[in-house]
Amino acid sequence: MKKVNFKNHPVSLKGNLPQAGKPAPDFKLTKSDLATISLSDLKGKTLVLNIFPSLDTGVCAMSVRKFNELAANMKDTIVLAISKDLPFAHTRFCTTEGINNVIALSDFRNTGFATDYGLLMEDGPLHGLLARAVIIIDPEMIVRYVQLVPEITSEPDYNEVLRHL
């Protein structure tokens, strides 16, 4: 079982992180228009999964803004912003912030993503939400890079993500 920290306090994660070089687990997530999208729907493109607890926190909001900026220059790459926020919150945030280069997805309905990707926080103040991670999946649906951010209140290492694209 993996652990991360929330304000320097250990938090346990349920499930196992995908491994680089292995097929990415399929998922079903909910788009802002309430339609379901699966990993297999995105085959043929490189995917950057920006996974985080909630848009209503400063660090999570900042990561979506940063990936939106970076995505504008990523060829044949789709950036997915994934949390357990409701799709309505995703729509509000993306509209207010002018986010148009990422696809916001929610794990509120089909919750298998959280455990299949090993990111469900099992304890701590954010129990039930997703831990912060970035995962790159290639066009053939193979995991190429996994960054589990050790401190939930920290942003991901964007330079490391770009280096692996």
Phi, psi and chi 1 to 4 in degrees:
 res  aa     phi    psi   chi1   chi2   chi3   chi4
   1 MET       -  128.8  175.2  179.4  -64.3      -
   2 LYS   -80.3  157.3  -71.4  -83.9 -172.7 -171.3
   3 LYS  -134.3  147.8  -72.5 -167.7 -177.9  -82.8
   4 VAL  -129.1  179.8  -67.7      -      -      -
   5 ASN  -118.2  147.5  -70.5  -46.8      -      -
   6 PHE  -122.3  108.8  177.7   69.9      -      -
   7 LYS    53.5   47.1  -62.1 -176.1  177.4  178.5
   8 ASN    69.4   13.9  -63.7  -43.0      -      -
   9 HIS  -110.9  130.8  -69.6   49.7      -      -
  10 PRO   -62.9  142.0  -12.4   21.0      -      -
  11 VAL  -131.5  129.8  174.8      -      -      -
  12 SER   -85.8  142.7  -60.1      -      -      -
  13 LEU  -112.1  138.5  -57.0  179.9      -      -
  14 LYS   -93.5  136.7 -177.1  176.2 -177.1  177.4
  15 GLY    96.3 -178.2      -      -      -      -
  16 ASN  -119.3  135.4  -64.6  -51.8      -      -
  17 LEU   -63.0  145.2  -74.7  167.6      -      -
  18 PRO   -62.2  151.7  -15.7   25.7      -      -
  19 GLN  -105.9  138.9  -66.0  179.6   -6.6      -
  20 ALA   -57.9  136.5      -      -      -      -
  21 GLY    92.6   -9.1      -      -      -      -
  22 LYS  -107.0  157.1  -57.2  -83.5 -174.8  177.8
  23 PRO   -60.9  141.1  -23.4   33.4      -      -
  24 ALA   -74.3  137.6      -      -      -      -
  25 PRO   -63.5  137.4  -17.4   27.9      -      -
  26 ASP   -66.4  159.6 -160.0    6.5      -      -
  27 PHE  -148.6  162.8   57.5   69.1      -      -
  28 LYS  -127.9  119.6  -72.6 -172.9  173.6  152.0
  29 LEU  -126.9  164.0  -63.2  167.8      -      -
  30 THR  -106.2  127.0  -54.8      -      -      -
  31 LYS   -80.0  170.8  -63.7  177.5    5.1  178.5
  32 SER   -61.0  -26.6  -65.1      -      -      -
  33 ASP   -88.9   10.7   65.1    0.9      -      -
  34 LEU    75.0    4.4  -60.1  177.6      -      -
  35 ALA   -76.3  152.8      -      -      -      -
  36 THR   -92.9  139.5  -61.1      -      -      -
  37 ILE  -128.2  142.6 -169.8  168.9      -      -
  38 SER  -118.0  164.1   66.9      -      -      -
  39 LEU   -57.4  -41.9  177.4   65.2      -      -
  40 SER   -62.7  -24.0   56.2      -      -      -
  41 ASP   -66.3  -19.4  -65.2  -29.4      -      -
  42 LEU  -105.6    7.2  -58.7  166.7      -      -
  43 LYS   -57.4  141.0 -171.4  172.5 -176.8  172.8
  44 GLY   103.0   -7.4      -      -      -      -
  45 LYS  -123.3  151.7  -64.5  -77.6 -171.9 -174.7
  46 THR   -76.7  136.1  -62.6      -      -      -
  47 LEU  -117.0  137.4  -55.2  174.9      -      -
  48 VAL  -114.4  115.1  175.0      -      -      -
  49 LEU   -95.8  110.1  -78.1   57.3      -      -
  50 ASN   -96.8  105.9  173.7   31.8      -      -
  51 ILE  -110.4  136.8  -54.9  156.7      -      -
  52 PHE  -157.8  165.7   51.1   90.2      -      -
  53 PRO   -68.4  -54.0  -21.9   31.1      -      -
  54 SER  -162.4  139.4  175.0      -      -      -
  55 LEU   -62.8  -18.8  -73.8  168.9      -      -
  56 ASP   -83.6   17.0  -72.2  -35.2      -      -
  57 THR  -119.0  148.6   67.7      -      -      -
  58 GLY   -58.7  -43.8      -      -      -      -
  59 VAL   -68.8  -41.0  176.0      -      -      -
  60 CYS   -65.2  -45.2  -62.2      -      -      -
  61 ALA   -59.9  -42.3      -      -      -      -
  62 MET   -62.3  -40.3 -177.5   59.9   68.5      -
  63 SER   -65.8  -37.6   74.3      -      -      -
  64 VAL   -67.5  -42.7  174.5      -      -      -
  65 ARG   -59.8  -45.0  -73.7 -176.1 -158.1  107.1
  66 LYS   -65.4  -45.3 -178.5   66.4  174.6 -179.5
  67 PHE   -67.0  -31.8  -85.3  112.8      -      -
  68 ASN   -61.2  -43.5 -175.9   62.7      -      -
  69 GLU   -63.9  -47.2  177.8 -174.2  -48.4      -
  70 LEU   -65.9  -36.6  -65.2  171.3      -      -
  71 ALA   -63.0  -27.0      -      -      -      -
  72 ALA   -59.8  -23.1      -      -      -      -
  73 ASN  -111.6    9.9  -61.8  -45.7      -      -
  74 MET   -96.7  110.4  -67.1  178.5 -179.5      -
  75 LYS   -75.3  138.6  -93.4 -167.9  141.1  175.5
  76 ASP    50.0   34.3  -62.0  -40.6      -      -
  77 THR  -129.9  137.3  -59.9      -      -      -
  78 ILE  -113.9  130.3  -61.5  172.6      -      -
  79 VAL  -101.2  126.3  177.8      -      -      -
  80 LEU  -108.5  127.4  -52.6  176.0      -      -
  81 ALA  -101.5  110.7      -      -      -      -
  82 ILE  -118.5  127.2  -57.5  169.4      -      -
  83 SER  -151.8 -178.6   70.2      -      -      -
  84 LYS   -94.7    6.6  -75.0 -166.7  172.9  -86.8
  85 ASP   -58.7  149.6  -69.4  -57.9      -      -
  86 LEU   -67.0  150.5  -67.9  176.1      -      -
  87 PRO   -55.4  -30.0  -26.8   35.2      -      -
  88 PHE   -64.5  -38.4  -45.8  114.1      -      -
  89 ALA   -67.0  -39.8      -      -      -      -
  90 HIS   -60.2  -47.1  -75.7  163.3      -      -
  91 THR   -60.6  -48.2  -61.8      -      -      -
  92 ARG   -57.4  -48.9 -178.6 -168.3   72.9 -117.5
  93 PHE   -63.1  -50.7  178.0   82.3      -      -
  94 CYS   -63.5  -38.3  -68.3      -      -      -
  95 THR   -66.9  -48.7  -59.8      -      -      -
  96 THR   -62.5  -39.6  -58.3      -      -      -
  97 GLU   -91.6   -5.0  -63.1  -72.9  -27.0      -
  98 GLY    69.6   33.7      -      -      -      -
  99 ILE   -82.2  113.7  -55.5  -64.9      -      -
 100 ASN  -136.4    6.0   51.9   20.2      -      -
 101 ASN  -109.4    2.6  -64.0  -41.4      -      -
 102 VAL  -127.0  159.4  -56.8      -      -      -
 103 ILE  -106.8  118.6  -60.9  172.1      -      -
 104 ALA   -83.5  130.6      -      -      -      -
 105 LEU  -132.4  144.2  -61.4  173.0      -      -
 106 SER  -114.4  142.4  175.5      -      -      -
 107 ASP  -102.1   25.4 -172.7   33.4      -      -
 108 PHE   -74.6  -29.2   90.3  102.3      -      -
 109 ARG   -96.6  -53.0 -175.3 -179.1  -70.4  153.6
 110 ASN  -106.7   83.9  -58.9  -59.2      -      -
 111 THR   -76.3    8.0   59.7      -      -      -
 112 GLY   -64.0  -27.9      -      -      -      -
 113 PHE   -54.3  -45.0  175.5   84.5      -      -
 114 ALA   -55.8  -46.0      -      -      -      -
 115 THR   -86.2  -35.0   52.3      -      -      -
 116 ASP   -63.1  -28.7  -69.7  -12.1      -      -
 117 TYR  -101.6    6.1  -81.8   71.4      -      -
 118 GLY    65.6   33.4      -      -      -      -
 119 LEU  -122.4    9.2  -64.2  169.2      -      -
 120 LEU   -78.7  118.8 -179.5   66.1      -      -
 121 MET   -73.9  122.2  -70.5 -171.5  -92.8      -
 122 GLU   -92.5  -14.2  -72.4 -160.0  -64.6      -
 123 ASP  -152.0 -176.5   49.7   32.0      -      -
 124 GLY    84.5  175.3      -      -      -      -
 125 PRO   -62.7  -24.4  -15.6   22.7      -      -
 126 LEU  -102.7   21.0  -59.3  179.9      -      -
 127 HIS   -44.7  130.1  173.8   91.2      -      -
 128 GLY    96.5  -13.5      -      -      -      -
 129 LEU   -95.6  174.8  -64.9  179.1      -      -
 130 LEU   -87.9  142.2  -59.7  171.7      -      -
 131 ALA   -75.5  164.4      -      -      -      -
 132 ARG   -84.6  126.5 -173.6  176.1  -44.3  -75.6
 133 ALA  -156.0  160.1      -      -      -      -
 134 VAL  -130.2  130.1  179.4      -      -      -
 135 ILE  -128.5  132.4  -61.3  171.1      -      -
 136 ILE  -106.9  129.7  -62.5  173.5      -      -
 137 ILE  -121.4  131.5  -58.7  171.7      -      -
 138 ASP   -81.3  174.1   75.0   13.7      -      -
 139 PRO   -60.2  -21.1  -26.3   35.8      -      -
 140 GLU   -92.7    8.8  -62.3  -55.9  -44.9      -
 141 MET    71.9   31.5  -56.4  -70.3  103.3      -
 142 ILE  -101.8  133.9  -57.9  -61.6      -      -
 143 VAL   -69.7  127.8  174.2      -      -      -
 144 ARG  -109.8  -21.3  -67.2  -63.0  168.1 -155.5
 145 TYR  -159.9  138.5  175.0   71.8      -      -
 146 VAL  -133.3  124.3  177.0      -      -      -
 147 GLN  -123.3  103.9  179.3 -173.3  137.6      -
 148 LEU   -90.5  114.6  177.4   62.4      -      -
 149 VAL   -73.8  120.0  179.7      -      -      -
 150 PRO   -66.4  -28.8   11.9  -16.6      -      -
 151 GLU  -117.0  116.0  171.6   56.4   55.0      -
 152 ILE   -57.8  -30.1  -67.4  168.4      -      -
 153 THR   -82.9    7.2   60.1      -      -      -
 154 SER  -106.5  151.3  -63.9      -      -      -
 155 GLU   -76.8  158.8  -70.7 -177.8   69.7      -
 156 PRO   -68.3  165.9    9.6  -10.5      -      -
 157 ASP   -86.0   94.1 -175.5  -22.8      -      -
 158 TYR   -62.3  -38.5  -57.0  107.7      -      -
 159 ASN   -61.7  -38.1  -70.0  -29.3      -      -
 160 GLU   -67.5  -38.9 -142.9   27.2   50.0      -
 161 VAL   -61.7  -49.3  172.6      -      -      -
 162 LEU   -61.2  -37.2  -68.3  173.2      -      -
 163 ARG   -62.5  -31.4 -169.3  172.6   79.3   71.2
 164 HIS   -89.6   -3.0  -77.7   86.6      -      -
 165 LEU   -82.6      -  -80.2  173.1      -      -
